[in-house]
């Protein structure tokens, strides 16, 4: 049995354009091409597409996926390995969800006499988070080398207590921004822009972005897969929402 490219696109959620690209780069050629030029795929091709999509979920690039598929001998063994990784990622996301839930509860329930948020166990704020990706650091160094050096110098002067307080503030702010997004608050809303001002001032502790640099930083949150994933682990779509709010802030306050 064979399926047309349109049927495969509908079943898998992968666009016809992407399927044609996979064919062009040799990653997923169709089983055969009809006299009308239409591509058709058989069961083995669907299984190969499933493996491609699984590896894309694991953030592998097309070249890496090609190498894995070309070298594999036992498809079942490869799928078992994918399954292990997915279960591990599921466990990590469950831990992260508990971390965020616990932080929300503490932010809502624990207030000191001055109205300041208290976190009973600060180390719990970061359970389940991945370290800041090296790829993202490299990109920041490349795009803003002088500012990168300034930020590193500022970080080195911070005490352990100051670093902990800063991390606590960043976590709390991410949650507040996510709450605005979930509530459907526009990025240009004054309350959201007040958070962006706090966000910008926080960055200015390390370096002072221009309007273009601040917008570029927001775009990095969206374009870098690992950074975007870390934002969207808090709430799906948070990276885009934050980027949009940063653009509004830059246009209004930094231009």
N, C-alpha and C positions, 0 to 999 in steps of 0.2 A: 504494500500500500504506500502511496506517495501523497504528499500534501504540497499545495502551491505555496509560494512565498507569502501570499496574503493570508493564507490559513495559518501558517507558522507564526506570522507576526501577531495575529489575533490570539492564538493559543498562548504564546510566550510573553507577550507584552513588549517584545523587541520590534522596533520599527523596520519596515522593509528596507529603508535606507541603510540602517545598521547591518542588516543581513547581507545586503549587497556589498557593503564595505568589508564584512568578514570574508566574503567570497574573494574580493579583490586582493586582500592581503594573504590569502591562502589559509585562513584560520577555519573557515567553514564553507567549503565549496558545496554546491547542491549535488544531489545524486545524479541528476541529469537536467538538461535544458531542452524545453520543447521547441518545436519548429517555429512557434510564435515568439521565442526568446524568453519565455517565462521559466523561472527556476522552480524545480520540484525537489522536495526533501523526503527521504525515507526514514525509517525508525532509527537506524544507526546515527543519522544526522541529528535527529531530535535529542538523542542521548548525548551526543557531542555538544550540542547547544546547551543542554542542561549543565554539563560540566563547565562550559565557558562561563555561564551565568553564576555558577557557584563560586568559581575562582574570582570573578569580578566582585562578588560580594565580599571576598577576602582581600580586596584591594590589589590584586595582581594585575600587572599591565598586560597588554595584548602579546607582547613578545615573550613574557614569562609564561603566559598561558599556552602559547604556541609550542614552547619548548617542553612544557609538561605533557601536553597532548601527544606530541611527536615521539616522546621517549617512553610513554607509558606502555606497559605490557598487559597488566591486569586492571581492567576498568573497575572491577568490584573493589580491589584494594585501594585504588585512588579515591573512589567514592567513600570508602570507610574512613580514609584520612580526612576528607572534607567533612564528614559527619562529626568526627572528633573535634575539629576546629570550630564547627558551628555550635556544638554543645558547650565548648569552652567559652565561646563568645556569649552564648546565652547566659551562662552562669555569671560572667562578668557584668553583663547588662542588668541582671537581676540584682547584683550587689550595688551597682550604680543607682538603680531605681530606689533601693532601700536608703542609700546615702542621701539622695535628694529629698525623699519623703521625710527622713529624720530631720534634715536641716530645715525644711519648711515648718515642721512641727515646732522645732525649737525657736525659729524666728517668730512664729505666731504666739507662742505660749510664754516664752521666757523673756521678760523685760525687767531691767533693773529700775531703780527709782528714778533714774535720769531719762528713762525711755530708750536707753541704748540696748541693742540686741546682745544677749549673752549666749555663747555656745559652750555647753557643758564640757564637751570633749572635742577640741578643735581638730584632733587627728582624724575624727570620723568624717570631717568634711571632704576628705580626699580619697576615701575608700572606693576603689573601683575605677578611678580615673587613670588614664594612661599618661605617661610623661609627655611634655610638650614635644612634638615630633621634631627630629633633627632636620628633616627636610624643610619644615617651616622656618626654623632658625636660619638655615642657609639662605632661604629666600629673603628674609628680612635683612640679613647681612649684605646680600647682593644689591637690594633695592635702595637701602638707606644705610650705607656703611658708617657714616659719621654718627648718625643717631643711634645705631646699634652699639657703637663703642661707648657713647654717653650712657645708654641704658645699662650696659654691663658694669660700668664704673659705679653707677648709682646703686645697683643691686649689691655690689661687693661691700658697700659701706653700711648696708642695713644689718641690724642685729637679728638674732633668731626671733626675738619677740616681735620686732617690726615686720619681719617677713611673714610670721604667722598672722599678724593683724591684717596685713595687706592681702594675704590669701583669703582670709575670712571675709574681707570686704568684697573682693572679686566674686567669691561664691555667692554671697548674699545679693549682689547686684545682678548677676546672671539670672537668679531666681526671680527677682523683681521684674526684670525685663521680660522674662518668659511669661510671667503672670499677666503683664500688659498685652502681650501677643495673644495669649489664649483668650483673654477677654475681648479681643477684637479692637483694641485701642489703636487708632492710627499712629503711624510712626512720627507724624508731625504734631501730635498732641503735646501740650505743654508739659504734662507730667512725664511723658516719655523723653522729651527733650531735656528735662531737668536731670534725668538719669544719664543722658548722653553728655551733659555738661560735667557731671560727676565722673563719667567714664573718661572724658577728655582730660580733665584735671588730674585724674589718676595716672594717665599716660605721661602727662607733663612732669610728673615726679621723676621720670627717667629720660624723656626727650620731648621736644615740642614740635608736634607735626604741623605742617602747613595744611591749608584746605585740601590740596591735592594729595598730600601724604596721608591725611586722615581718611579721605575717601579710599585711597589705595589700600590702607590697612583694613578697612571694612570689606573691600572686595577680596582681599586675601582670605578673610574668614569664610567666604563663600567658595572661592576657587580652589583652595587647598583641601583635598578630600579628607585629610585627617583632622584638620582644624574644624572643618564643617561638621564632621561626624561628632567631634567632641561637643560642639555647641548643640547639635540636634539631639544628642543624648539627653540633654536637659529638657528640650521640647522640640518636636519636629518642626522645622522651619525657622528656628531661632536665629541661625546664622544669617539668613536672608533678611529677616526682620531687623536684626541689629545693623546689618549693612545699610539698609534703607534709612534707618533712623540716623546713622552716622552721616549719610549724605545730606539729609535735611539739616543737621546741625552744622556741617561744614559750609553749606551754602548760606545759611543764615548768620553764622557767628564768625566764620573764619575767612570768608571771601572778602 
